[in-house]
């Protein structure tokens, strides 16, 4: 082992020279605002978990692991003092994130361009391997590294923290009738929202990051769920498989004659295990790679769900959001900068994030807002009081149900995996965050239909907060999700970019008597729904009725007032001139 950990300065210099022959990373631009660095961390070990000592170097250093375990600076900075610390502690450096460096560079470039803020050098997050990886050695080496100016911070990462749920109560056999969270208050009223248009998540990718799932459950039959290409989940604990299955049941269980119905069953669901096989390269932190890949494989406006939490030790119950890990926090900032909707559980620790443990100068609440939607747990009652398990505070944005959630998995024995098991007792911030992620996919598909664009992370979070049902008592976990109210607030707040011609009900590019006939045929004779409902709403009053067809014909043949904007030919197609509560959507239009 000694040879593996020895430092050869000549080899490091040679590696540095070789690396300098590679193309430089693309610059993030000259007009970007600087990012706020993370403070030095108070290092804490969590015995019982697999742990990694990670170190984030100052961005300007562009530190990279050399092939021999050494360290080089892409920018040519002097790392002699850091190397001395490495020699003293026998440290070998490895990349923490098993993703190509050009991919990380592309992610940060896009996030910087979207936000106008310099992003963290994600490739500068390295794992420091030690000859003896015990808590004392990790803390000593980490503190020695943090004392160097070239190091932004060190952090002891934990792999294997359980997801934010406990073993639920036995299953109810009645399935959909017990999915009360779909219904009006105290539910999120998703059933009503579904009647308002494209609100089932179609075209939106939703990626669940956790340990494992039963993808052959009977109520996931026919659902095109895709596993992260090239890997399989490493964790086979039945409780964790049931956990992932329960989350998928809330999101995408299919509407059929049995089982449950998901809140966004048409979403394009992907599952990325946070621990996986084949084993990643030495030094890789699987959790970081999982989240990075989920973000990289998603497109603007897609949803990434972090079904995870973090505590201070293996036997501790002080669970808080997983993004309280600074490395993961930096990844989430990059994700939301890429305009990915990141949804994350607040954790089941009943912790006050506004308390002194989390508001010190180096603590989580002093860091920049990651842009994620942090979800707490509330009671399934019309008062929407805080659930006793939920972590809370000003950083928590919205709440979902924290108990009595009917979904797939568990059955009467959570230590077994069954293809026909169901539960009426999924709970805590796991259930709540799954509800919120499905709500985001639903609302995003509605936005595409009504606005012809996708919502940004900031817009999505604002809509859910400001349309939600107010919280009752307890520490702040935010308002409860209210889907019809979110839809209404969306169309009242944001102007549509959908281009169409008002009156062109049959979507052929012309306004003539066939449009009058088509509207009447749809209303009374079973014609297909107009491809662009806004086109058929001739009066622009939010209702398509026979009067729309009559008014269109009287304008064409009797010279009455023309339809409201956008105007008829020969004028070009256009959007509604302003945000309107009467926006019916335009799923398809002949207009470019």
Buried (B, 14 or more C-beta within 10 A) or exposed (E): EEEEBBBBEEBBEBBBEEBEEEEEBEEBEEEBEEBEBBBBBEBEBBEEBBBBBBBBBBBEBBBBBBEBBBBBBBBEBEBEEBBEBBBEBBBBBBBBBBBEBEBBBBBBBBBBBBBEBBBBBBBBBBBBBBEEBEBEBBBBBBBBBBEBEBBBBBBBBBBBBBBBBBBBBBBBEEBBEBBBBBBBEBBBBBBBBBEBBBBBBBBBBBBBBBBBBBBEBBBBBEBEBBBBEEBEBBBEEBBBBBBBBBBBBBBBBBBBEEBBBBBBBBBBBBBBBBBBEEEBEEBBBBBBBBBBBBBBBBEBBBBBBBBBBBBBBBEEEBBBBBBBBBBBBBBBBBBBBBBBBBBBBBBBBBBBBBEEBBBEEEBBBEBEEBBBBBBBBBBBEEBBBBBEBBBBBEBBBBBBBBBBBBBBBBBEBBEEBBEEBBBBBBBBBBBBBBBBBBBBBBBBBBBBBBBBBBBBBEBBBBBBBEBBBEBBEBBBBBBBBBBBBBBBBBBEBBBBEBBBBBBBBBBBEBBBEBBBBBBBBBBEEEBEEBBBBBBBBBBBEBEBBEEBBBBBBEBBEEEEEBBBBBBBEEEEBBBBEEBBEBBBBBBEBBBE
